[in-house]
């Protein structure tokens, strides 16, 4: 009989233990498959110290149980969970003694997140009878060891009994032309039909508001916004606000419709002081320049003007609900990012897809000129499309809109529109190029409720194409929000040709597959029916080689994009009770902050590959929806 000695056993076992050997010298090295969220094992309600569902457990025990499950279920990888800060306290049921209604129970309603200086502002979703104030937290001297401390509140916006959703908050610390520090907080709140914005002057030392502006009412649901700080004039802070309910009658301009995008000045460009009321500078509307109609319905057979949606409705999940199918293309503008120099905006246009706007007129004219219509450009988009018919005589004018799609700059298109070609030929050429200038996968890809959700350019990776003298980016990271089954994923799009963006890479999680999302668990670990947790892709903060992407019920995902064609996961953070990671992750002094819709404010530290490339202490604040870094 041949006996294996201990050294020989060790030698044979060694190759088996080495699951992967990386010879590429890539800092990310070998990586496992993308983490498959263990939904059936993740409690969606309060637990006790053993990690068992228990509505009677104390806060101390609930925290201990969550920490235990995070380790047992491997819910954090290359991420250190530093702090869990409650924003909605639980209340005790006097009849039963059970806790309910708070972050510890995954019953919170966290929403917008704004961070600048040492201050953190957390908004709440609110609704009928719910009027949670904005929490004001202060970052402590040792932010790794000391959790943020609540120092105040900003009262909820409301109308009657209806508390407004504080969906978007953004902060910025800057110096005025007089060398004085100022702290501006922008707030966008409302309902499904109301959108209102106001700004606050914040005390840098106390984090408390000292004054606020008048309200700007958008006549519909304003949605997300980008806070842009002019590098050529530090007094100048602009807000690029999207409108989810565009196409309604414009209350201030009879005969016109509300636009997709508003650009507003929040500060006085001469002094840097907060304006008493934001000043409208310009607007953009895709439909007016020939884009698809808002809320387009299909014909009797289900055919839209640009195709047919996939129909998964015969596939049932464990609750008996059918898979995705839709009969509406909303074609709205959801969110955007703006280059540091202000000359380009990258648009997440829901089911109209992704496209690029020329914003040079906004960047290089004074606010006073723009607001007065004296900047030499058209404040509103030129209306060339009426009921789907193109007025070819109006097409050359679009290039002179203050905000316009980059395709209108193309010298070949300009020459063709000025030629002797027929009006029909001009309209046809224009519409083909306009359509190709949008990266639009809808249909056939389903997109309920959104489609292309966020579009954030990849910094410090300029396109290497001829003529890119301004170092504009090569890539934009897109998130694709779809709440049904199958879920959608994230896409890497090349904008090396600004007028024809194309997808070059994508990243998905296992539940983006139809079979996976149909068979998701619908019960808690103890067999009880679990809470329904939304799971769509959402908001990214992007660095040269890493993306930090909130993915609702699939947590915060860290994605290596060093090779744009093959993004891969290098870390993740899934918090408990099972919640909804929603906001743009915000980076400050080496720590990552995000708000979970159900469980409150979380702080973590990324420790995985390329962690040394991330901004460290003293480098400022980085986020996906504001000029970064900022103070």
C-alpha positions in Angstrom: 0.0 0.0 0.0 1.3 3.4 -0.9 1.0 6.0 1.9 0.9 9.7 1.3 3.3 11.6 3.6 2.3 14.9 5.1 4.7 17.0 2.9 3.3 15.2 -0.2 -0.3 15.8 0.9 0.6 19.5 1.4 2.2 19.7 -2.0 -0.8 18.2 -3.7 -3.2 20.4 -1.8 -1.4 23.6 -2.6 -2.6 24.0 -6.3 -6.1 23.2 -5.2 -6.1 25.9 -2.6 -4.9 28.4 -5.1 -8.2 29.0 -6.9 -6.7 31.6 -9.3 -3.3 32.7 -10.2 -3.1 36.2 -11.8 -0.2 36.7 -14.2 -1.4 40.0 -15.6 0.0 42.3 -13.0 -3.4 43.9 -12.8 -3.9 45.6 -9.4 -7.3 44.0 -9.1 -5.9 40.5 -9.7 -8.2 37.5 -9.5 -11.8 38.3 -8.6 -14.7 36.0 -7.8 -18.0 36.1 -9.6 -20.4 38.9 -8.9 -22.0 38.4 -5.5 -25.4 36.8 -5.7 -27.6 38.6 -3.1 -28.8 35.9 -0.6 -32.3 37.5 -0.4 -33.9 34.5 1.3 -31.4 34.6 4.2 -31.5 38.4 4.7 -34.1 39.6 7.3 -36.1 42.6 6.1 -37.2 43.5 9.6 -35.6 44.0 13.1 -33.5 41.2 14.5 -32.1 40.3 17.9 -28.5 39.6 19.0 -28.6 36.2 17.4 -29.7 37.6 14.1 -33.2 36.2 14.4 -36.3 38.2 13.6 -37.5 39.8 16.8 -39.6 43.0 16.9 -39.0 43.2 20.7 -35.2 43.4 20.6 -33.3 46.4 22.0 -31.3 48.7 19.8 -28.1 47.2 21.1 -29.2 43.7 20.4 -30.5 44.6 16.9 -27.2 46.2 16.0 -25.3 43.2 17.3 -27.5 40.8 15.3 -27.0 42.8 12.1 -23.2 42.8 12.6 -23.3 39.0 13.1 -25.4 38.4 10.0 -23.2 40.7 7.9 -20.3 38.4 8.6 -22.2 35.1 8.4 -23.8 36.0 5.0 -20.6 37.7 3.7 -22.6 40.9 3.0 -19.5 43.1 3.0 -16.5 42.4 0.8 -13.5 44.8 0.6 -15.7 47.2 2.5 -15.4 48.0 6.2 -18.8 49.1 7.7 -17.7 52.0 9.9 -21.0 53.5 11.1 -24.7 53.0 10.9 -26.5 56.2 11.9 -30.2 56.2 12.5 -32.3 58.9 10.9 -35.8 57.7 11.8 -36.2 56.3 15.4 -38.4 53.4 16.1 -41.5 53.7 18.3 -42.8 51.1 20.8 -46.3 49.8 20.3 -48.0 50.4 23.7 -50.2 47.4 23.2 -47.6 44.8 22.4 -44.3 46.3 23.3 -43.0 45.6 19.7 -40.8 48.2 18.0 -41.8 49.6 14.7 -41.5 52.4 12.1 -37.8 53.1 12.3 -34.5 52.4 10.6 -33.8 49.5 12.9 -37.0 47.9 11.5 -36.2 48.7 7.9 -39.2 51.0 8.0 -37.4 54.3 7.6 -37.9 56.7 4.8 -34.4 58.1 4.1 -34.0 60.0 0.8 -31.7 62.8 -0.3 -28.1 63.2 0.9 -26.0 66.4 0.9 -22.5 66.6 2.3 -20.1 69.6 2.3 -17.6 70.8 4.9 -18.3 69.0 8.1 -22.1 68.9 7.6 -24.4 66.1 6.5 -28.0 66.7 5.5 -30.4 63.7 5.1 -33.9 64.1 3.6 -37.0 61.9 3.9 -39.5 60.6 1.5 -42.6 61.7 3.6 -46.1 61.6 2.2 -49.6 61.8 3.5 -49.4 62.5 7.2 -45.6 62.1 7.2 -43.5 65.3 7.6 -40.1 64.2 8.8 -37.6 67.1 9.0 -34.2 67.0 7.2 -31.7 65.6 9.7 -28.6 67.8 10.1 -25.5 65.8 11.3 -22.0 67.1 12.0 -18.9 65.0 11.1 -16.8 64.6 14.2 -13.0 65.3 14.5 -12.2 61.5 14.2 -14.8 60.4 11.6 -13.6 56.8 11.6 -14.1 56.3 15.3 -16.8 58.9 16.0 -20.1 58.6 14.1 -21.7 61.8 12.8 -23.7 63.6 15.5 -27.1 65.1 14.9 -27.1 68.9 15.6 -30.4 70.1 14.2 -33.2 69.9 11.7 -34.7 71.7 8.7 -38.5 71.5 8.8 -40.3 69.4 6.2 -41.9 71.1 3.2 -45.6 70.2 3.0 -48.9 71.3 1.7 -51.9 70.5 3.9 -51.4 67.0 5.3 -49.0 66.0 2.5 -45.3 66.0 3.5 -43.0 66.5 0.5 -40.4 64.0 -0.6 -36.9 65.6 0.0 -35.5 63.5 -2.9 -32.5 65.6 -3.6 -30.1 67.6 -1.4 -26.7 69.0 -2.4 -24.2 71.1 -0.5 -21.2 73.2 -1.5 -18.7 75.3 0.4 -17.0 78.0 -1.7 -15.2 81.4 -1.5 -16.8 84.6 -2.7 -14.9 87.2 -4.7 -14.2 88.9 -1.4 -12.4 85.7 -0.1 -15.2 84.9 2.3 -16.4 81.3 2.8 -20.0 80.5 2.0 -22.0 77.3 2.4 -24.9 76.7 0.0 -27.4 73.9 0.4 -29.8 73.2 -2.4 -33.0 71.3 -1.8 -35.5 69.8 -4.3 -38.7 68.4 -2.8 -42.3 67.7 -3.9 -44.8 65.0 -4.7 -45.7 63.2 -7.9 -47.2 66.4 -9.3 -45.3 69.1 -7.4 -41.7 70.2 -7.7 -40.2 72.9 -5.5 -36.7 74.1 -4.9 -35.1 76.4 -2.4 -31.6 77.1 -1.3 -30.1 77.8 2.2 -27.2 79.8 3.5 -25.6 77.4 6.1 -23.4 78.3 9.0 -20.1 76.5 8.3 -19.3 76.0 11.9 -22.7 74.9 13.3 -24.2 73.3 10.1 -27.5 75.2 10.9 -29.3 77.3 8.3 -29.1 81.1 8.7 -31.4 82.1 5.8 -33.2 80.6 2.8 -34.3 81.7 -0.6 -37.8 82.0 -2.0 -39.3 78.8 -3.4 -39.0 78.0 -7.1 -42.1 76.2 -8.3 -41.5 74.1 -11.5 -45.2 73.5 -12.3 -44.6 69.8 -12.2 -42.4 67.2 -10.5 -38.8 68.4 -10.6 -36.6 65.3 -10.1 -32.8 65.2 -9.9 -30.3 68.0 -10.3 -26.6 68.7 -10.8 -24.8 71.4 -8.8 -22.2 73.1 -11.0 -19.5 75.4 -9.7 -18.0 77.7 -12.3 -14.1 77.3 -12.4 -13.8 80.7 -14.1 -15.9 82.5 -11.5 -16.0 81.1 -8.0 -19.0 83.3 -7.2 -21.1 81.4 -9.7 -23.1 78.3 -8.7 -25.7 76.9 -11.1 -28.4 74.2 -10.7 -29.2 71.9 -13.7 -32.7 70.7 -12.7 -34.6 67.9 -14.5 -38.3 67.8 -14.9 -40.2 64.5 -14.6 -43.5 65.9 -15.7 -42.4 67.9 -18.8 -44.9 68.6 -21.6 -47.5 70.2 -19.3 -48.8 73.7 -20.1 -46.2 76.3 -19.0 -47.8 78.5 -16.4 -45.4 81.4 -17.1 -45.3 81.1 -20.9 -48.9 80.7 -22.3 -49.0 78.5 -25.4 -45.7 76.7 -24.5 -45.0 73.5 -22.6 -42.9 72.9 -19.5 -39.3 71.9 -20.6 -37.3 68.8 -19.8 -34.4 70.7 -18.2 -34.0 74.0 -16.3 -30.7 75.8 -15.7 -30.8 78.2 -12.8 -28.4 80.5 -11.0 -28.3 80.0 -7.3 -25.8 82.7 -6.4 -25.0 86.3 -7.4 -22.3 86.0 -10.0 -20.7 89.3 -8.8 -20.7 88.7 -5.1 -21.1 85.0 -4.5 -24.1 85.6 -2.2 -27.1 83.4 -2.3 -29.8 84.9 -4.5 -33.1 85.7 -2.9 -34.7 83.4 -5.5 -33.0 81.2 -8.1 -32.8 82.9 -11.5 -33.8 81.0 -14.6 -31.1 81.1 -17.4 -32.2 78.6 -20.0 -34.2 75.4 -20.7 -34.0 72.4 -23.0 -36.8 70.1 -24.4 -35.9 67.0 -26.5 -39.3 66.7 -28.2 -39.2 70.3 -29.5 -36.0 69.7 -31.5 -37.4 66.5 -33.1 -37.0 63.9 -30.3 -39.6 61.2 -29.5 -42.9 62.4 -28.0 -43.5 62.2 -24.3 -45.7 59.4 -23.1 -46.0 57.8 -26.5 -48.6 55.0 -26.7 -48.3 52.1 -29.1 -50.6 51.2 -32.0 -53.3 48.5 -31.6 -50.6 45.8 -32.2 -48.2 47.1 -29.5 -45.8 48.8 -32.0 -44.2 52.1 -31.1 -42.6 54.5 -33.6 -39.2 53.0 -32.7 -40.1 49.3 -32.1 -41.7 46.9 -29.8 -41.0 46.0 -26.2 -40.2 42.5 -25.1 -43.1 40.8 -23.4 -42.2 38.6 -20.4 -45.7 38.8 -18.9 -46.3 35.0 -19.3 -43.4 34.3 -16.9 -44.6 34.4 -13.3 -42.5 34.9 -10.2 -43.2 33.2 -6.8 -45.9 35.7 -6.1 -47.6 34.9 -9.4 -46.8 38.3 -10.8 -45.8 38.5 -14.5 -42.5 39.6 -15.9 -41.9 42.9 -17.7 -44.0 44.4 -20.3 -44.9 48.0 -20.9 -47.3 50.0 -23.1 -45.8 53.5 -22.6 -42.6 55.3 -23.5 -42.3 58.2 -21.1 -39.2 59.8 -22.9 -38.4 62.1 -20.1 -35.1 63.6 -18.9 -34.2 62.0 -15.6 -30.7 63.1 -14.5 -27.4 64.4 -15.8 -23.8 65.2 -15.1 -21.9 68.4 -16.2 -18.2 68.6 -17.1 -16.0 70.7 -14.8 -15.6 73.3 -17.5 -19.4 73.4 -18.0 -19.2 72.9 -21.8 -21.0 69.5 -21.9 -23.9 67.8 -20.1 -24.4 64.1 -20.3 -28.1 63.2 -20.2 -29.9 60.2 -18.8 -33.1 60.5 -20.9 -35.1 57.5 -19.6 -36.7 55.7 -22.6 -35.2 58.3 -25.0 -31.8 56.9 -24.0 -28.5 58.7 -23.4 -27.3 61.8 -25.3 -24.9 64.8 -25.0 -25.8 68.5 -24.7 -23.6 71.4 -25.7 -23.7 73.8 -22.7 -21.0 76.1 -23.8 -23.3 79.1 -24.0 -24.2 78.6 -20.3 -20.5 78.2 -19.3 -19.2 81.2 -21.1 -21.9 83.9 -20.7 -22.9 85.9 -17.7 -26.0 85.0 -15.8 -27.4 88.5 -16.4 -27.0 88.1 -20.1 -28.6 84.6 -20.2 -31.5 85.6 -17.9 -32.3 88.7 -20.0 -32.1 86.7 -23.3 -29.1 88.9 -24.3 -26.5 86.1 -24.6 -26.9 85.7 -28.4 -28.5 82.3 -27.9 -32.1 81.1 -27.6 -33.2 80.6 -24.0 -35.6 77.8 -24.9 -35.3 75.0 -27.4 -36.3 75.9 -30.9 -39.6 74.2 -31.8 -39.0 72.3 -35.1 -41.4 69.5 -34.4 -45.1 70.0 -34.3 -47.2 66.8 -34.0 -44.3 64.8 -35.4 -43.9 67.0 -38.5 -40.5 68.7 -39.0 -40.2 72.3 -40.1 -37.0 72.1 -42.1 -36.6 75.9 -42.3 -36.2 75.9 -38.5 -33.5 73.2 -38.3 -30.4 75.5 -38.7 -31.7 77.6 -35.7 -31.3 74.8 -33.2 -27.5 75.1 -33.2 -28.0 78.5 -31.7 -30.0 77.3 -28.7 -28.3 78.0 -25.4 -28.7 74.2 -24.7 -28.6 71.9 -27.7 -27.6 68.4 -28.7 -24.1 68.2 -30.0 -25.2 66.7 -33.3 -26.4 70.2 -34.2 -22.7 71.4 -34.2 -21.6 69.0 -36.8 -20.2 70.9 -39.8 -21.5 68.3 -42.3 -25.0 68.6 -41.0 -24.9 72.4 -41.0 -23.7 72.4 -44.6 -26.4 70.0 -45.6 -29.1 72.1 -44.0 -27.8 75.1 -45.9 -27.8 73.3 -49.2 -30.4 73.1 -52.0 -31.6 69.7 -50.9 -35.4 69.4 -50.5 -37.1 70.0 -47.2 -38.1 66.4 -47.0 -34.5 65.3 -47.6 -33.2 67.7 -44.9 -35.8 66.5 -42.4 -34.9 62.9 -43.1 -31.2 63.4 -42.8 -31.6 65.4 -39.6 -33.9 62.8 -37.9 -31.6 59.9 -38.8 -28.6 61.7 -37.3 -30.6 62.9 -34.3 -31.7 59.3 -33.5 -28.2 58.0 -33.9 -26.9 60.7 -31.5 -29.0 59.0 -28.8 -27.8 55.6 -27.4 -31.3 54.2 -27.0 -32.1 50.6 -26.2 -35.8 51.2 -25.6 -37.5 49.3 -27.0 -36.9 46.3 -27.0 -35.4 46.6 -23.5 -38.1 47.2 -20.9 -37.8 50.3 -18.7 -40.4 50.5 -15.9 -40.4 53.0 -14.3 -37.4 54.8 -15.8 -34.9 53.4 -18.3 -31.6 55.3 -18.5 -31.5 56.6 -15.0 -28.1 58.3 -14.4 -25.2 59.3 -16.7 -21.9 60.1 -15.1 -18.8 60.8 -17.1 -15.6 58.9 -16.3 -13.0 61.5 -15.1 -9.3 61.7 -16.0 -9.7 59.4 -19.1 -9.9 61.8 -22.1 -10.8 60.4 -25.5 -7.7 59.8 -27.6 -9.4 60.7 -30.9 -8.1 63.4 -33.2 -9.4 66.9 -32.4 -10.1 66.4 -28.7 -8.1 69.5 -27.7 -10.2 70.1 -24.6 -9.6 66.6 -23.1 -13.3 65.6 -23.1 -14.0 62.2 -21.6 -13.9 58.9 -23.6 -16.6 57.2 -21.5 -19.8 57.7 -19.6 -21.2 55.2 -17.0 -25.0 54.7 -17.4 -27.3 53.1 -14.9 -30.5 51.5 -16.2 -33.5 51.5 -13.8 -36.1 48.8 -14.3 -38.2 47.7 -11.4 -39.7 44.6 -12.9 -38.3 41.2 -13.9 -35.9 40.9 -15.6 -34.0 43.8 -13.9 -31.6 45.9 -16.0 -27.9 46.5 -15.6 -25.2 49.2 -15.9 -23.6 50.1 -19.2 -20.2 51.7 -20.2 -20.8 54.0 -23.2 -18.1 55.4 -25.4 -18.5 59.1 -26.2 -15.3 59.3 -28.2 -17.7 60.3 -31.0 -20.0 62.6 -29.1 -22.6 62.5 -31.9 -22.8 58.7 -31.9 -22.4 57.2 -28.5 -22.1 53.4 -28.4 -22.0 50.8 -25.7 -18.6 49.1 -25.2 -19.1 47.3 -21.9 -21.7 46.3 -19.3 -22.0 45.1 -15.7 -24.7 43.0 -14.2 -25.6 41.0 -11.1 -27.1 37.5 -11.1 -30.7 38.9 -10.5 -30.5 40.7 -13.8 -31.3 37.3 -15.4 -34.9 36.4 -15.9 -34.7 33.0 -14.2 -32.9 34.5 -11.2 -35.4 37.3 -10.5 -38.4 35.0 -11.1 -37.3 32.7 -8.4 -36.3 35.2 -5.7 -37.3 34.3 -2.2 -40.5 35.9 -0.9 -40.2 34.7 2.7 -38.0 35.8 5.6 -35.5 33.3 7.1 -38.1 32.2 9.6 -40.7 31.5 6.8 -42.8 34.6 7.3 -43.7 36.7 4.2 -40.9 39.2 3.7 -41.1 42.9 2.8 -41.0 43.7 -0.9 -37.6 45.4 -1.5 -37.1 47.3 -4.7 -33.9 46.2 -6.5 -33.2 48.4 -9.5 -29.9 49.9 -10.5 -29.6 53.5 -9.4 -26.9 56.1 -8.7 -23.1 56.0 -9.4 -20.1 58.0 -8.2 -17.4 57.4 -10.7 -13.6 57.6 -10.5 -11.0 56.9 -13.2 -10.9 53.1 -12.5 -13.7 52.5 -10.0 -17.4 53.0 -9.9 -19.4 53.0 -6.6 -23.0 52.2 -7.6 -26.0 52.0 -5.3 -28.2 49.2 -6.5 -31.3 49.4 -4.2 -31.9 46.0 -2.6 -28.5 44.7 -4.0 -26.6 47.2 -1.9 -23.6 49.3 -2.9 -21.5 47.7 -5.6 -17.9 48.5 -6.3 -16.9 48.0 -10.0 -13.4 48.0 -11.5 -13.7 49.8 -14.9 -9.9 49.9 -15.7 -10.8 47.9 -18.8 -14.0 49.6 -19.9 -15.0 46.7 -22.0 -15.0 44.2 -19.1 -16.2 45.8 -15.8 -15.9 43.5 -12.8 -17.0 43.6 -9.2 -14.2 44.2 -6.6 -16.3 44.9 -3.6 -19.8 45.4 -2.2 -21.8 46.4 0.9 -25.3 45.1 1.6 -26.8 46.4 4.8 -29.4 44.9 7.1 -32.3 44.8 7.7 -32.6 44.4 3.9 -32.9 47.9 2.6 -32.6 50.1 -0.4 -29.3 51.7 -1.2 -30.4 54.7 -3.2 -28.3 57.9 -3.1 -25.2 58.8 -4.9 -22.3 57.6 -2.7 -20.4 60.6 -1.3 -16.7 60.5 -0.6 -15.0 62.6 2.1 -11.7 62.0 3.8 -11.4 58.4 2.6 -14.9 57.4 3.8 -18.0 56.6 1.8 -21.4 57.9 2.9 -24.8 56.8 1.5 -28.4 56.8 2.6 -30.5 53.7 2.5 -34.2 54.4 2.0 -35.2 52.0 4.8 -32.3 51.9 7.3 -30.7 55.3 7.4 -27.2 56.7 6.9 -24.3 54.4 6.4 -20.5 55.1 6.5 -18.0 52.6 5.1 -14.4 52.4 3.9 -13.3 50.7 0.7 -10.3 48.4 1.2 -10.1 46.5 -2.0 -8.0 46.8 -5.2 -7.1 50.3 -6.2 -8.1 51.7 -2.8 -4.9 53.7 -3.0 -6.3 55.6 -6.0 -9.3 57.0 -4.1 -9.1 60.5 -2.6 -7.8 60.6 0.9 -8.1 63.0 3.8 -8.0 66.6 2.9 -8.8 66.0 -0.8 -12.4 67.4 -0.7 -15.8 65.9 -1.3 -16.6 63.7 -4.4 -20.0 62.7 -5.6 -21.7 61.8 -8.8 -24.1 64.8 -9.1 -22.0 67.8 -8.3 -18.7 69.4 -9.5 -16.1 67.3 -7.7 -14.0 67.7 -5.7 -15.6 70.4 -3.7 -15.3 71.6 -0.2 
